[in-house]
Amino acid sequence: MTPLILSLLLAAAPVVPDGGTVVAKGQKFLAEVARTPQEQALGLMRRTSLAKDRCMIFIYPDEGTRSIWMKNCLISLDVAWVKEDGTIVETAEAVPPCSPMRGDDCPTYGGAVLSRHFVEFPSGTLRRLALRKGDRLGWNLTLSDGTRVTGGLPVPADGVKARKPKAKRK
């Protein structure tokens, strides 16, 4: 195959976006992944809606304090910051969009506690699921290069409903 034909084929190949599943209290969410600095800066900006079974997970290679801001966001969000094992260490509910009139002077939220990742959910999710600090999330993600990223609680295979962990008997 000539280099020209090969380059045309590669250029036409679809790019598979990063994505997967996040599980919270037995509820499965279809997750978009923000892993590059550019994707993390963009986040859910300019979205006019986020279905109640969707989320965005921001993944990082190490722990840090990571606050969010809502510049150019059009919808309110719930946010959960998690450790590598999926334990929620901080939350913010119904974080409001920042008015475009404020320019870059938007408030920040969260980031007071060391965490590895954070997840943005539709507003009302934390309350609906009674999700709070100390609870655990799980994720099973596939990146565009084929790399698998898993963490936290086990994520059931597709077609299998997620279950809450059984209470331990004493």
N, C-alpha and C positions, 0 to 999 in steps of 0.2 A: 504494500500500500504506500502510495506516495505521501511525503510529509504534508502536502497541501490537503489531500483528502482526509488524512488522519486529523489534522488540526481543525478542519471543518466539522468532522464528526464529533470531536471533543467539545468544540464550541457549541454545538447543537444539543449536547447531552444535558438533560435537565439536572438542575442542582436540587438535591433533596435537602430540605431545611432540617435543622436540628429539632427534635421533638420527642415526645413520649408521654408518660403518665406520671402524675403525682397522686398519691393517696392520702386522704386526711379523714380520720374517724370513719373509715369504711366507704367513703365517697371517692370515686375516681374522677380525676380531672384530666382532660386532654391538655398537655403542657407545651407551650412554646418555650424555647431555651434562649437565654441571652448569655453568651459566654465571652464574646469579644468586647473590648472597651467600646467600640462603636455600637454594638447591639445593646449593651448595658446603658449607654447614654440615651439611646432612642427609646428603649423600654416599650411601654404601651402608649407613647405619645400619639396624638391625633386620632385615636380610636374613638368611635362614637358609641360603642357598646362592647361588652364582653359577656358572652353567654355564661350562665351559672355553672356550667360543667367545664369551663376553660380557666386557664391560669398561665402565668409566665414565671418560670423559675430562672433566677440569676445565679449562675454557678461560678465559683472562684476556686483557685488552686490552694488557698490558705485562709486562715481565720483573719478577721479584721472587723473594724467598726465601719459599717456602711449605711449611711443615711440615704434617704430618697428625697427627691423633690418632685413636684408635680407640674413643672414647666411644660407647656404645650399639651398637657393631659386634658381630656374633655370629660372624663368620667371619674367618679370616686372609686377608690380601691381599698381593700383590706390587705394587710401585709403581715406575713409571719417570717421572722428571722430564725434560722435553724442552725444547730451545730452539725458536724459531719454525720453524727448518728441519727439525725432527724429530729432531735429534741428541740422544741420551740423555746427560744430564750427571750423573745421580745415580740410584741404585736402592736399593730396600729389599725384601728377600725375606722372605716368610712373616711379615709384620707381624701380631702376635697381637692378638686382641680384648682390650679392657680390661675387667676385672671390674667389674660394677656396684657391688661393695663399695667401690671406689675413688672413687665419685662423680665429681667433676670433676678429680680428681687423676690423670689418665691421662698416660702419657709421650707425647712427640711424636717423630716420625720424619722424617728427611730435612729438606729446606729449607736445607741448608748451602751450596748452590750456586745462583746465579741461573738461573732457568728461566722459560719462558713458560707452559707447561701441565704437567699431570701426568696419568698414566693409572693407574687401579687395575685390576689383573687378578686372576683367581683365583690363590690361593696355588699355587706350583709352576710357573707359566707362565714366569717368567724362566729357571728351570733347564731346563725342558722345551725351550725354544727357544734356549737358550744366549744369551740376550739380555743385553747388558752395556753399560756406558758406551762411547760412541763409535758404537754401532749407531744406525740411524735408523728411526723410525716414520713412518707416513703416515696422514692422516685426511681423510675426506670426509663432512662433516656437513651436515644440513639443520635449521635452527632452525624453531620453530613459526611464525615470521612469514615463512618462505620464504627467509630469508637462507642462503646457502651459505658454509660455513667449510671451507677446505681448507688443508692444510699438509704439510710433510715430503715423504716419498716419494710418487710418484703412486699412487693407489688404483685398481685395476682395476675396470671396470664389473661390475655384478652378473652372475653366471653365468660370469665369467671368473676362473679361479684366480689368486691372487696369485703372483708369481714373485720369487725372490731376484734381486737385480741380478747380472749376469754379472761375473766377475772380469775386470779389464782385462789385456790381454796386454802384455808389455813387449817 
